[in-house]
């Protein structure tokens, strides 16, 4: 089955499901997979379907393996409707995974093109004088295509890493942020007590060295832990060549710093919970501290030129069409950035 017939087949079968016009099909030369890229006739990509050949007999046996779908009306990062924190996180994760899929498809496209350029050059055979220049140009072109494939692969890895990191950390936008931070603080306090107990038991048992398995067994028994519970700690100390106490001062200092930072965040969130939305007019700019959305918003009168928009973007503000304002997270940095923008625009904050 030719590539054109494959495109017609999947355009008729899958484009109505995805809800977009079909753009192109891209084959992965290293596997039995096809990348079907869907989007608008203008070329804007909305999603990528990865299809796998289950039976090895053509497009008719291809079944959906993975589908990344970004709806055409998906809002920009700066325009997130207040539809729940979890749905926002899920939408962000899906956008990043969709972008990673497009980058992987582009990587496969460049790699396939680079391989096709040099396919006709016989390996190990001296080139004739008449073909030397043509072969040289083809090899250089192939190398440029492979460089683009490598860049697309790195971009895909970065986007996938960002997608995997969504929801891993506690964001101030999370309505349960205070409870999650308190739980994290309790974990740090429990670790602090545990580390002090290990150090005390280690001292009471004669400070056994890392090669003294029986001595570390006594430390484990003194703490009332199951046999072998401290084995990983002992091996880690042996690998680092450390013969001092199991948990040194730097470990305690690091955890104390983290605990103080979390306590400060909790205090800030508790103070913000008691705040109310406020706004003020500064010249031709309306500054809104939106507590419900946790955003500081700048509403500018009239149409602004590209220089003004560039100033706002450099200060971390994104345009939110649903709010009709430029906004960024509401915190001390956001307030400082807003004041800096007002000064740049010639307004007195």
Secondary structure, DSSP 8 states (H G I E B T S, - for coil): --HHHHHHHHHHHHHHHHTSEEEEEEEETTTTEEEEEEE-TTS-EEEEEEEEESSSS-GGGEEEEEEEE--TT---TT---SS-HHHHHHHHHHHHHHHHHHHHHHHHHHHHHHHHHTTTS-TTS---HHHHHHHHHHHHHHHHHHHHHHHHHHHHHHHHHHHHHTTTS--TTSTTHHHHHHHHHHHHHHHHHHHHHHHHHHHHTT---TT-HHHHHHHHHHTT--TTTTHHHHHHHHHHT--S-SS-HHHHHHHHHHHHHHHHHHHHHHHHHT---EEEEETTEEEEEETTTTEEEEEESS---HHHHHHHHHTT-EEETTTTEEEEE-SHHHHHHHHHHHHHTT---
